[in-house]
Amino acid sequence: MQGNTPTAMLLEEEELRYVGPHREAEEDGLPTVYVWQHRLTPDQLVDLARCRFPLLPFERYEDYKQKRLVERLSVDMLACALLGQRVRIGHEATGRPFAEGSRWEISVSHTGRAFALSVGRQRHGLDIEGWGSRALRISRRFLLPEELPLLCAFPTLTEEQTAVLLWSAKEAVYKMVSTKEINLISDICLQASAPGQLLARVCGAETFTVYYSLYPSFVCTLCV
């Protein structure tokens, strides 16, 4: 994501150790998305975490199954690297994450072996989704009738890719609004906008911008 869109930083397995504290150049700057991609086993991840981030509450992860452990610990490690060793990710009653003891607004997501954390001054919602065929197969379940033409509105994408993008965009909007009273399908309506952007209208009233960026194995969407 470049230009007037949020910045995204892709980090490979060993690069987490070189990431410095998150900083924002402008007071009203858009959130930055950090995506850490790795193939560490649960044991390797825990060993790395104990070495790099010894203040993490490791007892928290003892009851997690392996997949959940990798997802949660990877995002927690990102938060420690970017926001400080003592920062912890908590969750509101709605499930919305927040950084305890930090002034930054955050959002989290993961897909496959990619784990994402977005950081900014303003409230936002982040989602990343791996490419696949499922979204297109169920597209009529999560797209409104007036949204179906969007499946053919992106000439550089296949319909399968577009369906994944639209699903991810709705997820990002849902995380932004963060209320269980909102229906992901019927209350969020997407419209095409500028390149790299969608408009999202929630409950026919509030309008948000969804920025998107395409990567070889996933799409990243950010709602502000």
C-alpha positions in Angstrom: 0.0 0.0 0.0 1.7 3.2 -1.1 1.1 6.8 -1.9 -2.0 8.1 -0.1 -2.9 4.7 1.2 -1.6 3.0 4.4 1.9 1.6 4.5 2.4 -2.2 4.6 5.6 -3.8 5.8 6.2 -7.4 5.0 8.6 -9.2 7.3 10.1 -12.6 6.6 11.0 -15.1 9.3 14.3 -13.7 10.6 13.4 -10.0 10.0 11.3 -9.6 13.2 14.5 -9.2 15.2 15.4 -6.1 13.2 12.1 -4.3 13.5 12.3 -1.1 15.6 9.5 0.6 17.5 6.5 1.8 15.5 6.7 5.5 14.7 4.3 7.6 12.6 5.6 10.6 10.7 2.4 12.6 10.7 -0.1 13.2 13.4 -3.0 12.3 11.1 -1.1 9.5 9.3 -3.0 6.4 8.2 -2.3 3.1 10.1 0.7 1.0 9.2 0.2 -2.7 8.5 2.9 -5.1 9.6 2.7 -8.7 8.2 5.1 -11.3 9.6 5.5 -14.4 7.5 7.2 -17.5 8.9 7.0 -21.3 9.0 8.2 -21.8 12.6 6.9 -24.8 14.5 5.2 -24.1 17.8 8.3 -25.2 19.7 10.6 -23.0 17.6 8.2 -20.0 18.0 8.1 -20.4 21.8 11.9 -20.7 21.9 12.3 -17.5 19.9 9.8 -15.7 22.0 11.5 -16.7 25.2 14.8 -15.4 23.8 13.5 -12.2 22.3 10.5 -11.3 24.5 11.1 -12.9 27.9 8.4 -10.7 29.6 5.6 -12.3 27.7 3.1 -14.2 29.9 3.9 -17.7 28.6 1.5 -19.4 30.9 -1.3 -17.8 28.8 -0.4 -20.1 25.9 -0.2 -23.4 27.8 -3.8 -24.4 27.1 -3.8 -23.4 23.4 -3.9 -26.0 20.7 -0.9 -25.7 18.3 -2.6 -23.7 15.6 -4.1 -21.2 18.0 -0.8 -20.9 19.9 1.1 -20.0 16.7 -1.6 -17.4 15.7 -1.8 -15.7 19.1 1.9 -15.8 20.0 3.0 -14.6 16.5 0.8 -11.5 16.9 1.8 -10.9 20.5 5.5 -11.0 19.4 4.8 -8.5 16.7 3.1 -6.2 19.3 6.1 -6.5 21.6 8.6 -5.7 18.8 6.6 -2.7 17.7 5.0 -1.3 20.8 7.3 -2.4 23.7 8.1 -5.5 25.7 5.4 -4.8 28.3 2.5 -4.2 25.9 -0.2 -6.8 26.0 -3.1 -7.3 23.6 -6.4 -7.3 25.3 -10.0 -7.7 23.9 -13.1 -5.7 24.5 -16.4 -7.4 25.1 -17.1 -7.3 21.3 -13.8 -9.1 20.6 -12.1 -6.0 19.3 -8.4 -6.0 20.3 -6.6 -3.2 22.0 -3.0 -2.6 23.2 -3.0 -2.5 27.0 -1.0 0.5 28.3 -0.5 1.9 24.8 -1.9 5.0 23.0 -2.0 3.3 19.7 -5.1 1.8 18.0 -4.5 -1.7 16.7 -6.2 -4.4 14.7 -5.1 -8.0 14.0 -5.5 -10.7 11.4 -3.9 -13.9 10.2 -4.1 -16.3 7.3 -2.0 -19.4 6.6 1.5 -18.5 7.8 1.0 -14.8 7.6 0.3 -12.8 10.8 -0.7 -9.2 10.7 -0.9 -6.3 13.1 -1.9 -2.8 12.2 -1.0 0.3 14.3 -2.3 3.8 14.0 -3.7 6.8 15.9 -7.2 6.3 14.5 -9.7 3.5 14.9 -9.5 1.0 12.0 -10.1 -2.6 11.0 -7.6 -5.0 9.4 -8.1 -8.2 7.5 -5.9 -10.5 5.5 -7.2 -13.4 3.5 -5.4 -16.1 1.5 -6.3 -16.7 -2.1 -8.7 -19.6 -2.8 -11.9 -20.6 -4.4 -14.2 -20.8 -1.4 -15.2 -17.1 -1.4 -16.5 -17.3 -4.9 -18.5 -20.5 -4.2 -20.3 -18.7 -1.3 -20.3 -15.2 -2.8 -24.1 -15.1 -3.1 -24.3 -15.7 0.7 -22.2 -12.7 1.7 -22.8 -10.3 -1.2 -26.0 -8.2 -1.6 -27.7 -8.4 -5.0 -26.4 -4.9 -5.9 -22.9 -6.0 -5.0 -22.7 -9.0 -7.3 -21.6 -6.9 -10.4 -18.4 -6.1 -8.4 -17.3 -9.7 -9.2 -16.6 -8.5 -12.7 -15.5 -5.0 -11.9 -11.7 -5.6 -11.5 -10.2 -6.5 -14.9 -6.8 -7.4 -13.4 -8.3 -9.9 -11.0 -10.1 -13.2 -11.6 -13.6 -13.7 -10.2 -12.1 -16.0 -7.5 -9.6 -13.3 -6.5 -12.3 -10.6 -6.5 -14.5 -12.7 -4.3 -11.7 -13.0 -1.7 -11.1 -9.3 -1.9 -14.7 -8.5 -1.2 -15.0 -11.0 1.6 -11.8 -9.5 3.2 -13.2 -6.0 2.8 -16.4 -6.8 4.6 -14.4 -8.4 7.4 -12.2 -5.3 7.7 -15.4 -3.1 7.9 -16.9 -5.4 10.5 -13.8 -5.1 12.6 -13.8 -1.3 12.2 -17.4 -1.0 13.4 -16.9 -3.7 16.0 -20.4 -4.3 17.2 -22.4 -7.6 17.2 -25.5 -5.7 16.2 -24.0 -5.3 12.6 -24.7 -8.1 10.1 -21.6 -8.8 8.0 -23.8 -9.5 5.0 -26.9 -7.4 5.0 -25.7 -4.3 6.8 -22.4 -3.7 4.9 -22.6 -2.6 1.2 -19.5 -2.2 -0.9 -18.9 0.0 -3.9 -16.0 0.4 -6.3 -14.0 3.6 -5.7 -10.5 4.7 -6.7 -7.7 2.2 -7.6 -6.8 0.3 -4.5 -9.9 1.5 -2.7 -13.5 0.5 -2.0 -16.3 2.4 -0.3 -18.3 0.7 2.4 -21.7 1.9 3.6 -22.9 0.5 6.9 -26.6 0.3 7.6 -27.2 2.7 4.8 -25.7 5.6 6.8 -22.0 5.7 7.8 -19.4 5.5 5.0 -15.9 4.1 5.4 -12.9 3.7 3.0 -11.4 0.3 2.5 -7.9 0.2 1.2 -6.6 -3.0 -0.4 -3.3 -4.4 -1.5 -2.6 -7.6 -3.3 0.2 -10.0 -2.5 1.2 -13.4 -4.0 -0.5 -15.5 -1.3 -3.0 -13.1 0.2 -5.0 -9.9 0.0 -4.8 -7.2 2.7 -7.7 -4.8 3.4 -7.8 -1.9 5.9 -10.9 0.0 6.8 -10.7 3.6 8.1 
